[in-house]
Amino acid sequence: MIKSGYAIAVAADTGAVTVTLKAKTCNSAAADAVSAYYAEGHPIAVGSTGQRSFATNGRATIYFLNTGAVIPKGMAGASELQ
């Protein structure tokens, strides 16, 4: 999804397991319901649409990178937003 110059993605986090098959969810989601999530947003054009990238997971901590690069699952190289 694109929003305000950022590409946004939500996916199963590393080690997540299927909890409910998509066909059996209450909203017939596009994917299975899983035990852990990962979400990230990065600028489409660093320096133009944004400078920093952001990510979060089930621990509810927000992470960022000043380079605007995609933050990988596990948050390697990213800093906690204070």
Helices and strands as residue ranges (DSSP letters): E 2-3, E 6-12, E 18-20, G 22-24, E 33-34, E 37-43, E 53-57, E 62-65, E 79-80
